[in-house]
Amino acid sequence: MRCTNCNNEIDIETNECRYCGENTVRILTPEEKNGYDGLTIDSNAQEDGFTEKQSSNSYNRVYVRSINPGGNFLTKAVFVLLGIIISGFLFFVALPITLIIIAIAVFTWIVLGYLRK
């Protein structure tokens, strides 16, 4: 955050400028946001579970988007339950079917090998 009085960085812990003592926050313009290398608070942020962070240097820019599903305990329990169901389906249904198909293919290959002799 930048001080509105002297344009220096404000101390995050005290919310005061170390240089002039001012404690107000200034909203950065889009150009200032792109050039700023410190911590900023997005004034247009929504509570949708997504957070974005931009980091840049002289060579490139890196954008990171984090997804926070949030929700209450019931929502998290449903996600865990769905994960268990999908894992169980893959292990107890899809894997045995795949192994049976592989076994049939190997058996057919062996039988056809004996018939050719």
C-alpha positions as CSV (number, residue, x, y, z in Angstrom):
1,M,0.0,0.0,0.0
2,R,1.2,3.5,-0.7
3,C,0.9,6.6,1.4
4,T,-1.2,9.4,0.0
5,N,1.0,12.0,1.5
6,C,4.6,11.0,0.5
7,N,3.9,8.0,-1.8
8,N,6.2,5.7,0.2
9,E,5.2,2.2,1.3
10,I,2.9,1.9,4.4
11,D,3.9,-0.5,7.1
12,I,1.5,-3.4,6.9
13,E,1.5,-4.1,10.7
14,T,0.8,-0.6,11.8
15,N,-0.9,0.8,8.7
16,E,1.2,3.9,9.1
17,C,3.7,5.4,6.8
18,R,7.3,5.1,8.2
19,Y,8.3,8.4,6.7
20,C,5.5,10.9,7.4
21,G,3.2,9.1,9.8
22,E,0.2,9.3,7.6
23,N,-2.2,6.3,7.8
24,T,-4.6,6.6,4.9
25,V,-4.7,4.3,2.0
26,R,-4.7,5.4,-1.7
27,I,-6.3,3.5,-4.5
28,L,-3.8,2.7,-7.3
29,T,-4.5,3.3,-10.9
30,P,-4.2,0.3,-13.3
31,E,-0.8,1.6,-14.5
32,E,0.4,1.9,-10.9
33,K,-0.9,-1.6,-10.1
34,N,1.1,-3.1,-13.0
35,G,4.3,-1.3,-11.9
36,Y,3.9,-1.8,-8.2
37,D,6.0,-4.6,-6.6
38,G,4.4,-4.8,-3.2
39,L,1.2,-6.1,-1.6
40,T,-2.1,-4.6,-2.8
41,I,-5.7,-5.0,-2.0
42,D,-8.0,-5.2,-4.9
43,S,-10.9,-2.8,-4.3
44,N,-13.1,-4.5,-6.9
45,A,-12.6,-8.0,-5.5
46,Q,-15.6,-10.2,-5.1
47,E,-16.2,-13.0,-2.6
48,D,-16.3,-15.7,-5.3
49,G,-13.6,-18.0,-3.9
50,F,-11.0,-16.9,-6.5
51,T,-7.9,-14.9,-5.7
52,E,-5.4,-13.5,-8.2
53,K,-1.8,-12.4,-7.7
54,Q,0.4,-10.8,-10.2
55,S,4.2,-10.9,-10.0
56,S,6.5,-9.3,-12.5
57,N,10.1,-8.5,-13.2
58,S,12.0,-7.1,-16.1
59,Y,11.7,-10.3,-18.1
60,N,8.1,-11.6,-17.7
61,R,5.0,-11.6,-15.7
62,V,3.5,-14.4,-13.8
63,Y,-0.2,-14.7,-13.0
64,V,-1.4,-17.1,-10.3
65,R,-5.1,-17.9,-9.8
66,S,-6.0,-19.8,-6.7
67,I,-9.4,-21.5,-6.2
68,N,-10.8,-21.6,-2.7
69,P,-14.0,-23.7,-2.7
70,G,-14.9,-22.2,0.7
71,G,-18.3,-23.3,1.8
72,N,-19.3,-25.0,5.0
73,F,-18.5,-28.4,6.4
74,L,-21.3,-30.1,4.4
75,T,-19.9,-28.8,1.1
76,K,-16.4,-30.1,1.9
77,A,-17.9,-33.4,3.0
78,V,-19.8,-33.7,-0.3
79,F,-16.5,-33.1,-2.2
80,V,-14.7,-35.8,-0.1
81,L,-17.6,-38.2,-0.6
82,L,-17.6,-37.7,-4.4
83,G,-13.8,-38.2,-4.5
84,I,-14.2,-41.5,-2.6
85,I,-17.0,-42.6,-4.9
86,I,-15.0,-41.8,-8.0
87,S,-11.9,-43.6,-6.6
88,G,-14.0,-46.6,-5.7
89,F,-15.5,-46.8,-9.1
90,L,-12.1,-46.6,-10.8
91,F,-10.6,-49.3,-8.5
92,F,-13.5,-51.7,-8.2
93,V,-15.1,-51.4,-11.6
94,A,-12.8,-49.9,-14.2
95,L,-9.6,-51.6,-13.1
96,P,-11.2,-55.2,-13.1
97,I,-12.8,-54.6,-16.5
98,T,-9.4,-53.4,-17.9
99,L,-7.6,-56.4,-16.4
100,I,-10.2,-58.8,-17.8
101,I,-9.8,-57.3,-21.3
102,I,-6.0,-57.5,-21.0
103,A,-6.3,-61.2,-19.9
104,I,-8.6,-62.0,-22.8
105,A,-6.2,-60.3,-25.3
106,V,-3.2,-62.2,-23.8
107,F,-5.1,-65.5,-23.9
108,T,-6.2,-64.9,-27.5
109,W,-2.6,-64.1,-28.5
110,I,-1.3,-67.3,-26.9
111,V,-4.0,-69.5,-28.5
112,L,-3.4,-67.9,-31.9
113,G,0.3,-68.5,-31.4
114,Y,-0.3,-72.2,-30.9
115,L,-2.7,-72.5,-33.8
116,R,-0.2,-71.0,-36.2
117,K,2.4,-73.8,-35.5
